Amino acid sequence: MTVETLCLDPVHLACAGPDLSAKGVLEQAAKQLGWQPTSTLHRLENFNEPWERLIFRGREIKDNQDLPAAGMKEGDKVVVVRRALCADGWKVAMADDFFSDDDA
């Protein structure tokens, strides 16, 4: 199976077993890409969505769904999406702008 990435090179995974789930693919891809486990990521307040998603033929495959049931077979491509949260509410101060880093 080939996992396409937008920012990185494609990842080729050896997926074996008829009961391999989307969660297994996400874990294999994250390991091969060197991503830290989702269990160690810090969530922002009110962010309850999953960190990762597996997309096949334009549809999200749920974590517990097995790949054959989703219609996947050897040689198919899937897309792994990992959300990266960025802090909001800060600005890089530029020379001559009116923003200040003090409260006065």
Secondary structure, 3 states (H helix, E strand, C coil): CEEECCCCCCEECCCCCCCCEHHHHHHHHHHHHCCCCHHHCCCCCCCCCCCEEEEECCEEECCCCECHHHCCCCCCEEEEEECCCCCCCCCCCCCCCCCCCCCC
